[in-house]
Amino acid sequence: MKLKLFALLAAFMPIAAFSADKLDSGDTAWMMISTALVLLMTPAGLALFYAGMSRSKNALNTYAMVMGAFVLAFVVWIVAGYSLAFGTAGSAFVQKFIGGFGNILLSETKWSDLSGTYPAYVFVAFQGTFAAITVAIASGSVIGRMKFSTWMIIVALWGLVVYAPITHMVWGGDGALLFDAGALDFAGGTVVHMNGGLAGLVLAILVGKRVGYPKTAMKPFSIILTAAGAALLWFGWYGFNGGSAFGANKIAGLAVLTTTVATAAAGVTWLLLEWAIFKKPTLLGIASGIIAGLVAITPAAGFVSVGGSFIVGIGGAIIAFFGVVTLKKKLGYDDSLDAFGIHFLAGLWGALVTGLLALNDKDLLWDGPLKESGDRIGQFMVQVQSVVVVGLWTLIGTVIVYYIASALTGGARVATEDEEIGLDESVHGERGVNL
């Protein structure tokens, strides 16, 4: 495989192959900053976004589920997740789906190793923040009725059973199933958003609906917190997408601009849809549109033009809007904070449309039909293959993990009395905002 974008190649190939590379201080600084930005997205941005949308009696529990997921998922990533995602398996067949256990606790990675032009340890940390936010996204679907103990076991198992294999298949380098097929996922449309959003829906269906849903009104207790969370997520997303260029380079610049354009366009689109249909523009709608745009552009950020980013953002907002407003009611599932409606659906749109809008520029793409022969339909079919494989793996893996965690904790559902009291007091013994 020959990639003209050296930094991208470096990120996806075994670290040992680049041990003689020269450290670039600019790339190193950018990747460390990007890691910090992505870290900000979960225990601050996503936690506030979700907590503000929950009911006041569950606000602290919501925050705890996100923050708890982040810290535990990162530990799991260091212990074994990174090795399974980016390691080498014992056989070529196994290597298609999962890496090996040879780098447990980073035993084969030295502090002096480089990943292209920056330290390998920085790459480990950067990817760890992706692993942590992915499972945290899923928490939004089960807020208000899942045991905290069950949730934490799910976090630990899911990172190994679901997240690490999907990361390997898409980003694991030569020999990995979807990487070899030429699937395009710049920063995590399939790996992060489709994966986390679908896992959330599966968990929501398995654990059951909240008491009183949908007859009882369950309004957000603080739209201001949600809007602040959305703003922090947008800020952190520059590390998410810009950092996925793996250096302070031209591709990072492209990703930063397309991310901004798509997000702004999506925010306007959601606002106008809501205004036209419900006659009232809401702050929650603007915030939701912003997140839908961020999600949609994630797989495409470093591949599409500015014009393409408008299409990605507008389409992502439209699809997510009708997913939240129409599909959820029609199918009757209780996705508490719309993790599926926004993250899965907008991520699905972004992953598929990337195949149609990606620039036919060999400096931007790795091996795939579009790069090899300009076959845009062929590239689209590869994208279809990638979302099908990821969807099936997430579905099956999440079901398995749920039943294991449920069995270990005597059932995943909190007692009805605890649910009615609120999980802040009944689970954590803490009292948040009473409204």
Secondary structure as GFF3:
##gff-version 3
##sequence-region A 1 435
A	DSSP	alpha_helix	6	12	.	.	.	ID=ss1
A	DSSP	three_ten_helix	15	18	.	.	.	ID=ss2
A	DSSP	alpha_helix	25	40	.	.	.	ID=ss3
A	DSSP	pi_helix	41	46	.	.	.	ID=ss4
A	DSSP	alpha_helix	47	53	.	.	.	ID=ss5
A	DSSP	three_ten_helix	56	58	.	.	.	ID=ss6
A	DSSP	alpha_helix	59	76	.	.	.	ID=ss7
A	DSSP	pi_helix	77	81	.	.	.	ID=ss8
A	DSSP	alpha_helix	82	86	.	.	.	ID=ss9
A	DSSP	alpha_helix	92	95	.	.	.	ID=ss10
A	DSSP	three_ten_helix	104	106	.	.	.	ID=ss11
A	DSSP	beta_strand	114	115	.	.	.	ID=ss12
A	DSSP	beta_strand	118	119	.	.	.	ID=ss13
A	DSSP	alpha_helix	120	139	.	.	.	ID=ss14
A	DSSP	alpha_helix	148	158	.	.	.	ID=ss15
A	DSSP	pi_helix	159	163	.	.	.	ID=ss16
A	DSSP	alpha_helix	164	171	.	.	.	ID=ss17
A	DSSP	alpha_helix	177	181	.	.	.	ID=ss18
A	DSSP	pi_helix	189	194	.	.	.	ID=ss19
A	DSSP	alpha_helix	195	207	.	.	.	ID=ss20
A	DSSP	alpha_helix	223	242	.	.	.	ID=ss21
A	DSSP	three_ten_helix	243	245	.	.	.	ID=ss22
A	DSSP	alpha_helix	250	278	.	.	.	ID=ss23
A	DSSP	alpha_helix	283	297	.	.	.	ID=ss24
A	DSSP	alpha_helix	306	322	.	.	.	ID=ss25
A	DSSP	pi_helix	323	327	.	.	.	ID=ss26
A	DSSP	alpha_helix	328	331	.	.	.	ID=ss27
A	DSSP	alpha_helix	339	339	.	.	.	ID=ss28
A	DSSP	pi_helix	340	344	.	.	.	ID=ss29
A	DSSP	alpha_helix	345	357	.	.	.	ID=ss30
A	DSSP	alpha_helix	369	373	.	.	.	ID=ss31
A	DSSP	alpha_helix	376	408	.	.	.	ID=ss32
A	DSSP	alpha_helix	416	421	.	.	.	ID=ss33
A	DSSP	alpha_helix	423	428	.	.	.	ID=ss34
###
